[in-house]
Every structure is written in C-alpha cells, then in structure tokens.
Amino acid sequence: MTEDELIAAISDIVGTPGQAVKLGIGDDAALWQPSRSRRSVISTDMLVEGLHFELDAMSREDVGWRAMAANASDLAAMGARPVLATVALGLPASTSLGDVLELYRGLAACAAGAKLAIVGGDVSRSSALTIAITVVGEVRASDVKTRAGGRPGDVVAVTGALGAARAGLELTRGRVGIREDLEAAALLAFRRPEPRLAEGRFLAASRNVNAMMDCSDGLSTDLSRLCGASHCGAALERIPVADSARAVAEQRGEDPECFALAGGEDFELLTAIRPRAFENLAGRYRRRFGRELLRVGVLGPESGITWNGAPLERSGWDHFA
C-alpha cells in the first residue's frame, strides 16, 4: 500500500466529521470553525527515529526543532496563525533526562519563533525515539486555502528553491564535499528548516491564490497531490534548484533538477495562482520578503503531470512505498 491509499482507507473508516469540522482527513491540516469569522486549523505530525531522522546526523536539539517546524509548516500551508501545540514523546529505555531536555530545547526554540505555545502532551516508553506533535492555528474563513482549489490555467509556484534539505542529508552521510558556505546552507536547511508562516498568511490573504500546500515530500509527490485534490493535471516548466543542491548533485554525477525534484523536507509552499494575477502577486511577494515567488509550471485540464513533454513519475517521499 502507499501512504495516500492508507490515508484514504482511514478516512473511509472515520467517516464524515461533524458540522463544526469544515475539513477533515486528507489535507495538510483539519479545519474547525469556532466562530463565524474564524476557523481553527489542527494538524498532527509524527517523526520516528530511524525513519525520519538519525541521531548520528543531527543533535537531539536539531531533531526537536525539525519536528516542530514540520508541524508549523502545515499551519503555513493553510495560511493560519499559529496558536498552540501539544507534544507526545515515545522514549527508549536508554533515554536520559538530559536527552529529553536537549530535545525540548529545540522544540521550544522553534515554537517560540513560530509563536506557538506548547501547552501539554504525553510521554511513554518506546522502542525508538518518537515525536508526535499536534498544532492548532487560526485563520479567517475568507483566507482558508486548501489543496482542492486549483483550476486549469493557474500558475504553479513555490516560495523558494528546492533540494537544499536533501543536499544536507547527503552531506551528513559523508558522500560528497562542496564549498564551505554551500555546505553550511545545506546543513542548516536539513537540521533547522524555517516554516514559511509569514509567507503562508501573505498568500492566503490573496483572493488570487486558489490552492496551497507545503512541499514536504518532494515537488513531484506534492504537486501530484494538489492536482488530485483539484481534479487537474500540470505541466512542469522548470525546477528551481538551491545552489547547495546543485553542487551536491553535480558532485554525485546527477542531474540537479532531478535531484531537487525528488528531494523532500524543504517546507516551501506550493501554490496555484490565477494566471493574470501572478506577476503582480510575485512583485508584491518580492518587495515583502526580499526573494522570488518562483513559477514552476501551469495546471491543465487533463490528469497527470508532464515535464519536458513526458509523463512525470513520483520520486519524492512516501512512508509506505
């Protein structure tokens, strides 16, 4: 089974949520409407040692940061303002108090930057270090963006270049050597990713943004999910490659665009924007954040994704593939 098949099967079992729940299983986060003007955004994400991270590749503080960043990125994808988080930990028998405190220093530092209050959680014994975080945010009802709003003709764009986190992972494995400044940038992207919260709220406030999600499992995988939810296809035009990713790919003898396309955990935002509004919105984005909103393609009426005129297969992360 694939991850998407498992999620669909769980959704069938859970059934239709109550009236106050406006969006349940299947997107980056759930939506709950506590009032007429605002909706709550709720999301849970889990990281397991040996599957999502290795302690010989990063410190426990880095692990804590990245776990919280992954959850905060789901709020960014919905255009939400972060409010609170709960943290559940599964701890191996060998874990010391110092280990847990180091982990929490990373969790708390990322949460503070995102303005998320850690309000509780749970701990249990586990065979592998496991971190499960639930985050809650708020968003204006008029600003809610999901994966399902894309339309044929929409411009597909991302909030930053891709592949740096994958480059950082390869560097921790000692497989390549690149210029010192590029190495530092790649390791930072891998160990301390920055969720695009301000960018998410900026884009969500625009009526010209039809769909949005975070790009955490690789562009090929996540664009396929956006297209599936929006009942569209897409034609990729270019893959924006981070400088560190290009350097690592070239050292490995790989095509830099393919390397970045198959990467994950960049936590940039993937958007579908009305075509006539893209240039204006991109200009406003540039002035606000000092970097480019990068066009990567266009949505189309036919299913499937093409790149360079050929069908594109998923090459990103899937927990069960």
MOKABEL-V290953 format. One record per backbone hydrogen bond with DSSP energy under -1.0 kcal/mol. CO is the residue of the C=O (numbers start at 1). NH is the residue of the N-H. E is the energy in kcal/mol with one decimal. If there is no record, write none. Layout:
co=CO nh=NH e=E
co=CO nh=NH e=E
//
This chain:
co=2 nh=6 e=-2.1
co=3 nh=7 e=-2.4
co=4 nh=8 e=-2.3
co=5 nh=9 e=-2.1
co=6 nh=10 e=-2.5
co=7 nh=11 e=-2.4
co=8 nh=12 e=-1.8
co=9 nh=13 e=-1.7
co=10 nh=14 e=-2.7
co=11 nh=15 e=-2.3
co=18 nh=21 e=-1.1
co=20 nh=33 e=-2.6
co=23 nh=31 e=-2.6
co=30 nh=42 e=-1.9
co=31 nh=22 e=-1.8
co=31 nh=23 e=-1.5
co=32 nh=40 e=-5.6
co=37 nh=141 e=-2.1
co=38 nh=35 e=-1.3
co=39 nh=139 e=-2.2
co=40 nh=32 e=-3.8
co=41 nh=137 e=-2.8
co=42 nh=30 e=-4.1
co=43 nh=135 e=-2.9
co=45 nh=133 e=-2.6
co=47 nh=131 e=-2.8
co=48 nh=51 e=-2.0
co=48 nh=52 e=-3.0
co=53 nh=50 e=-3.2
co=54 nh=57 e=-1.8
co=59 nh=63 e=-2.2
co=60 nh=64 e=-2.5
co=61 nh=65 e=-2.2
co=62 nh=66 e=-2.8
co=63 nh=67 e=-2.3
co=64 nh=68 e=-2.1
co=65 nh=69 e=-2.7
co=66 nh=70 e=-2.2
co=67 nh=71 e=-1.3
co=68 nh=72 e=-2.7
co=69 nh=73 e=-2.1
co=71 nh=75 e=-1.1
co=72 nh=76 e=-2.2
co=73 nh=77 e=-2.1
co=75 nh=80 e=-2.4
co=76 nh=79 e=-1.6
co=81 nh=138 e=-2.2
co=83 nh=117 e=-1.9
co=84 nh=136 e=-2.9
co=85 nh=119 e=-3.0
co=86 nh=134 e=-2.4
co=87 nh=122 e=-1.7
co=88 nh=132 e=-3.1
co=89 nh=124 e=-2.0
co=90 nh=130 e=-2.4
co=91 nh=126 e=-1.9
co=92 nh=95 e=-1.9
co=96 nh=100 e=-1.8
co=97 nh=101 e=-2.5
co=98 nh=102 e=-2.3
co=99 nh=103 e=-2.1
co=100 nh=104 e=-2.5
co=101 nh=105 e=-1.9
co=102 nh=106 e=-1.3
co=103 nh=107 e=-2.1
co=104 nh=108 e=-3.2
co=105 nh=109 e=-2.0
co=106 nh=110 e=-2.1
co=107 nh=111 e=-2.4
co=108 nh=112 e=-2.6
co=109 nh=113 e=-1.9
co=110 nh=114 e=-1.9
co=111 nh=116 e=-3.0
co=117 nh=85 e=-2.8
co=120 nh=87 e=-2.6
co=122 nh=89 e=-2.7
co=124 nh=91 e=-3.2
co=129 nh=49 e=-2.9
co=130 nh=90 e=-2.9
co=131 nh=47 e=-2.7
co=132 nh=88 e=-3.3
co=133 nh=45 e=-2.2
co=134 nh=86 e=-2.6
co=135 nh=43 e=-2.2
co=136 nh=83 e=-2.5
co=136 nh=84 e=-1.7
co=137 nh=41 e=-2.8
co=138 nh=81 e=-3.4
co=139 nh=39 e=-2.8
co=140 nh=143 e=-1.5
co=146 nh=212 e=-2.0
co=151 nh=154 e=-2.5
co=154 nh=299 e=-2.7
co=155 nh=273 e=-2.7
co=156 nh=296 e=-3.3
co=156 nh=297 e=-1.5
co=157 nh=271 e=-3.0
co=158 nh=294 e=-2.5
co=162 nh=242 e=-2.8
co=163 nh=167 e=-2.2
co=164 nh=168 e=-2.3
co=165 nh=169 e=-2.1
co=166 nh=170 e=-2.3
co=167 nh=171 e=-2.0
co=168 nh=172 e=-2.0
co=169 nh=173 e=-1.1
co=170 nh=175 e=-1.6
co=171 nh=174 e=-1.5
co=179 nh=183 e=-2.5
co=180 nh=184 e=-2.3
co=181 nh=185 e=-1.9
co=182 nh=186 e=-2.3
co=183 nh=187 e=-2.5
co=184 nh=188 e=-2.0
co=185 nh=189 e=-2.1
co=186 nh=190 e=-1.9
co=187 nh=191 e=-2.7
co=188 nh=192 e=-2.8
co=195 nh=197 e=-1.8
co=196 nh=200 e=-2.3
co=197 nh=201 e=-2.1
co=198 nh=202 e=-2.2
co=199 nh=203 e=-2.6
co=200 nh=204 e=-2.5
co=201 nh=205 e=-1.5
co=203 nh=206 e=-1.4
co=206 nh=209 e=-1.3
co=208 nh=274 e=-2.7
co=211 nh=272 e=-2.2
co=213 nh=270 e=-3.5
co=214 nh=216 e=-1.1
co=216 nh=265 e=-2.8
co=217 nh=317 e=-2.0
co=218 nh=222 e=-2.9
co=219 nh=223 e=-2.6
co=220 nh=224 e=-1.2
co=221 nh=225 e=-1.6
co=222 nh=226 e=-2.3
co=223 nh=227 e=-2.7
co=224 nh=228 e=-2.4
co=225 nh=229 e=-2.3
co=226 nh=230 e=-2.1
co=227 nh=232 e=-2.4
co=233 nh=300 e=-2.1
co=234 nh=306 e=-2.3
co=235 nh=298 e=-1.7
co=240 nh=162 e=-2.8
co=242 nh=246 e=-2.4
co=243 nh=247 e=-2.1
co=244 nh=248 e=-2.2
co=245 nh=249 e=-2.7
co=246 nh=250 e=-2.4
co=247 nh=251 e=-1.9
co=248 nh=252 e=-1.9
co=249 nh=254 e=-3.0
co=255 nh=259 e=-2.4
co=256 nh=260 e=-2.4
co=257 nh=261 e=-2.6
co=258 nh=262 e=-1.7
co=260 nh=263 e=-1.0
co=261 nh=220 e=-1.2
co=268 nh=215 e=-3.5
co=269 nh=159 e=-1.4
co=270 nh=213 e=-2.0
co=271 nh=157 e=-2.0
co=272 nh=210 e=-2.6
co=272 nh=211 e=-1.3
co=273 nh=155 e=-3.2
co=274 nh=277 e=-1.3
co=277 nh=281 e=-2.6
co=278 nh=282 e=-3.1
co=279 nh=283 e=-2.0
co=280 nh=284 e=-2.2
co=281 nh=285 e=-2.5
co=282 nh=286 e=-2.3
co=283 nh=287 e=-2.1
co=284 nh=288 e=-2.0
co=285 nh=289 e=-2.9
co=286 nh=290 e=-2.1
co=294 nh=158 e=-2.4
co=296 nh=237 e=-3.7
co=296 nh=238 e=-1.5
co=297 nh=156 e=-2.5
co=298 nh=235 e=-2.6
co=299 nh=153 e=-2.7
co=300 nh=233 e=-2.6
co=304 nh=234 e=-2.1
co=305 nh=312 e=-3.2
co=306 nh=236 e=-3.2
co=307 nh=310 e=-1.6
co=310 nh=307 e=-2.8
//
